[in-house]
């Protein structure tokens, strides 16, 4: 028996698959077992034709190919090359067990790439310790962007056989280069960032409180809600947040590239975190993912490690907003269908923007509000208390004035974010402040005696839930980091409380 390695997708993650072969005496037959889909079953004809087209005598034996684990559904044509090599090299002393081999075969033996290959390899680099792989030569240019992996490209089945028999030296070997971005390093882990700001906070005039809240939100990845009149700068602030977010490590960088691929985009391998902004008419399935036979990723999955921005928040379907509570709290979501059940991470920064009333003029000093009390109440009641309880920072923005002036640039704000990130990593936190769990809050969010008394008093006066208290602590921790303080003081708690929606 011989075996080699390949992979298949389950949801948005690649799972390693061991491809095993046995050629035994018996009536000639060719079978593939292990929950293979139609594309893999059809590979039998492609493999036969590719081998026979290259002067290979197909063995008159009982050929069985097993894809292990057998309880995992397999899909894709990337198994073709590996299956053909197992049959062709059955009587040859070649160690294939450490090889990852990917490629679709043409009937003449030409090795082709398929649309899953790039995302598969990106996912495997994180999860399966992939360091060496044989791939179609046409894929090498894109795959060379993946760091710390050696790729051997082949054009034809016969070339792959010669390389594995060591009859031919591999001519095309590409070693992915190290990521060339600025970085912070802690305990031998690099966190990459990019200092380019095509959208700059310098363009946002006035709104100092909102910009301060945006800085806190970015520094700790705290959920943010901006409320204000039309044209006051809500969307401007939200769109500029993407460029001042904390740096990312290598795993997150590859995750971002993988999600780009799943979204049909060319991966940019940049530490710029994703920004997803679905329209308020979007369906539940498009935002959360779905599909009748196979669960597909939605907007909240594509926003993982980045920003999910809901403009005109109350206009989204109420059931959609309520369904958002789970991924906001648990940082993951499970999509269940009859044929598949998929869980994927949703660790994003949620940013919402809304008007104060349906006409938008309730807070305006220049325009008169045309809404009745009932209309205003109905508009705001579209956001339930459990949903709002998951928002860390809620800001009521001022109307724009002709005298408003720009203040901080994105570069200055980003430097403050990087400084706060430094404090969090020096404390050896497993996550950023905004995603600390209850046990981690007790360890990393240490309050002074005066700060604790202030929080207890506020908890009773404002009837804060246990979740709200923890969110105040996490926001106060980020404010203290920005203030270069090890202990959370009273002033940090007071500022954090000022951002709670009441």
Secondary structure in CASP SS format (residue, H / E / C, confidence):
PFRMAT SS
TARGET T0000
AUTHOR 0000-0000-0000
METHOD secondary structure of the structure
MODEL  1
X C 1.00
X E 1.00
X E 1.00
X E 1.00
X E 1.00
X E 1.00
X E 1.00
X E 1.00
X E 1.00
X E 1.00
X C 1.00
X C 1.00
X E 1.00
X E 1.00
X E 1.00
X E 1.00
X E 1.00
X E 1.00
X E 1.00
X E 1.00
X E 1.00
X E 1.00
X E 1.00
X E 1.00
X C 1.00
X C 1.00
X C 1.00
X C 1.00
X E 1.00
X E 1.00
X E 1.00
X E 1.00
X E 1.00
X C 1.00
X C 1.00
X E 1.00
X C 1.00
X H 1.00
X H 1.00
X H 1.00
X H 1.00
X C 1.00
X H 1.00
X H 1.00
X H 1.00
X H 1.00
X H 1.00
X H 1.00
X H 1.00
X H 1.00
X H 1.00
X H 1.00
X C 1.00
X C 1.00
X C 1.00
X C 1.00
X C 1.00
X C 1.00
X C 1.00
X C 1.00
X C 1.00
X E 1.00
X E 1.00
X E 1.00
X E 1.00
X E 1.00
X E 1.00
X E 1.00
X C 1.00
X C 1.00
X C 1.00
X C 1.00
X C 1.00
X E 1.00
X C 1.00
X C 1.00
X C 1.00
X C 1.00
X C 1.00
X H 1.00
X H 1.00
X H 1.00
X H 1.00
X H 1.00
X H 1.00
X H 1.00
X H 1.00
X H 1.00
X C 1.00
X C 1.00
X C 1.00
X C 1.00
X C 1.00
X C 1.00
X C 1.00
X C 1.00
X C 1.00
X C 1.00
X C 1.00
X E 1.00
X E 1.00
X C 1.00
X C 1.00
X E 1.00
X E 1.00
X C 1.00
X C 1.00
X C 1.00
X C 1.00
X E 1.00
X E 1.00
X E 1.00
X C 1.00
X C 1.00
X C 1.00
X C 1.00
X H 1.00
X H 1.00
X H 1.00
X H 1.00
X H 1.00
X H 1.00
X H 1.00
X H 1.00
X H 1.00
X H 1.00
X H 1.00
X C 1.00
X C 1.00
X C 1.00
X C 1.00
X E 1.00
X E 1.00
X E 1.00
X E 1.00
X E 1.00
X H 1.00
X H 1.00
X H 1.00
X H 1.00
X H 1.00
X H 1.00
X H 1.00
X C 1.00
X C 1.00
X C 1.00
X C 1.00
X C 1.00
X C 1.00
X E 1.00
X E 1.00
X E 1.00
X E 1.00
X E 1.00
X C 1.00
X E 1.00
X H 1.00
X H 1.00
X H 1.00
X H 1.00
X H 1.00
X H 1.00
X H 1.00
X H 1.00
X C 1.00
X C 1.00
X C 1.00
X C 1.00
X C 1.00
X C 1.00
X C 1.00
X C 1.00
X E 1.00
X E 1.00
X E 1.00
X C 1.00
X C 1.00
X C 1.00
X C 1.00
X C 1.00
X C 1.00
X E 1.00
X E 1.00
X E 1.00
X E 1.00
X E 1.00
X C 1.00
X C 1.00
X E 1.00
X E 1.00
X E 1.00
X E 1.00
X E 1.00
X C 1.00
X C 1.00
X C 1.00
X C 1.00
X C 1.00
X C 1.00
X C 1.00
X H 1.00
X H 1.00
X H 1.00
X C 1.00
X E 1.00
X C 1.00
X C 1.00
X H 1.00
X H 1.00
X H 1.00
X H 1.00
X H 1.00
X H 1.00
X H 1.00
X H 1.00
X H 1.00
X H 1.00
X H 1.00
X H 1.00
X H 1.00
X C 1.00
X C 1.00
X C 1.00
X E 1.00
X E 1.00
X E 1.00
X E 1.00
X C 1.00
X C 1.00
X C 1.00
X C 1.00
X C 1.00
X C 1.00
X H 1.00
X H 1.00
X H 1.00
X H 1.00
X H 1.00
X H 1.00
X H 1.00
X H 1.00
X H 1.00
X H 1.00
X H 1.00
X C 1.00
X C 1.00
X C 1.00
X E 1.00
X C 1.00
X H 1.00
X H 1.00
X H 1.00
X H 1.00
X H 1.00
X H 1.00
X H 1.00
X H 1.00
X H 1.00
X H 1.00
X H 1.00
X H 1.00
X H 1.00
X C 1.00
X C 1.00
X C 1.00
X C 1.00
X C 1.00
X C 1.00
X C 1.00
X C 1.00
X C 1.00
X C 1.00
X C 1.00
X C 1.00
X E 1.00
X E 1.00
X C 1.00
X C 1.00
X C 1.00
X C 1.00
X C 1.00
X C 1.00
X C 1.00
X H 1.00
X H 1.00
X H 1.00
X H 1.00
X H 1.00
X C 1.00
X E 1.00
X C 1.00
X C 1.00
X C 1.00
X C 1.00
X C 1.00
X E 1.00
X C 1.00
X C 1.00
X H 1.00
X H 1.00
X H 1.00
X H 1.00
X C 1.00
X C 1.00
X C 1.00
X C 1.00
X E 1.00
X E 1.00
X E 1.00
X E 1.00
X C 1.00
X C 1.00
X H 1.00
X H 1.00
X H 1.00
X C 1.00
X C 1.00
X H 1.00
X H 1.00
X H 1.00
X H 1.00
X H 1.00
X H 1.00
X H 1.00
X H 1.00
X H 1.00
X H 1.00
X H 1.00
X H 1.00
X H 1.00
X C 1.00
X E 1.00
X E 1.00
X E 1.00
X E 1.00
X E 1.00
X C 1.00
X C 1.00
X C 1.00
X C 1.00
X E 1.00
X E 1.00
X E 1.00
X E 1.00
X E 1.00
X C 1.00
X C 1.00
X C 1.00
X E 1.00
X E 1.00
X E 1.00
X E 1.00
X E 1.00
X E 1.00
X C 1.00
X C 1.00
X C 1.00
X C 1.00
X C 1.00
X C 1.00
X C 1.00
X C 1.00
X C 1.00
X C 1.00
X C 1.00
X C 1.00
X C 1.00
X C 1.00
X C 1.00
X C 1.00
X C 1.00
X C 1.00
X H 1.00
X H 1.00
X H 1.00
X H 1.00
X H 1.00
X H 1.00
X H 1.00
X H 1.00
X C 1.00
X C 1.00
X C 1.00
X C 1.00
X H 1.00
X H 1.00
X H 1.00
X H 1.00
X C 1.00
X C 1.00
X C 1.00
X C 1.00
X E 1.00
X E 1.00
X E 1.00
X E 1.00
X C 1.00
X C 1.00
X C 1.00
X C 1.00
X C 1.00
X C 1.00
X C 1.00
X C 1.00
X C 1.00
X E 1.00
X C 1.00
X C 1.00
X C 1.00
X H 1.00
X H 1.00
X H 1.00
X H 1.00
X H 1.00
X H 1.00
X H 1.00
X H 1.00
X H 1.00
X H 1.00
X H 1.00
X H 1.00
X H 1.00
X H 1.00
X H 1.00
X H 1.00
X H 1.00
X C 1.00
X C 1.00
X C 1.00
X C 1.00
X C 1.00
X C 1.00
X H 1.00
X H 1.00
X H 1.00
X C 1.00
X C 1.00
X H 1.00
X H 1.00
X H 1.00
X H 1.00
X H 1.00
X H 1.00
X H 1.00
X C 1.00
X C 1.00
X E 1.00
X C 1.00
X H 1.00
X H 1.00
X H 1.00
X H 1.00
X H 1.00
X H 1.00
X H 1.00
X H 1.00
X H 1.00
X H 1.00
X H 1.00
X H 1.00
X H 1.00
X H 1.00
X C 1.00
X C 1.00
X C 1.00
X H 1.00
X H 1.00
X H 1.00
X H 1.00
X H 1.00
X H 1.00
X H 1.00
X H 1.00
X H 1.00
X H 1.00
X H 1.00
X H 1.00
X H 1.00
X H 1.00
X H 1.00
X H 1.00
X H 1.00
X C 1.00
X C 1.00
X C 1.00
X C 1.00
X C 1.00
X E 1.00
X C 1.00
X H 1.00
X H 1.00
X H 1.00
X H 1.00
X H 1.00
X H 1.00
X H 1.00
X H 1.00
X H 1.00
X C 1.00
X C 1.00
X C 1.00
X C 1.00
END
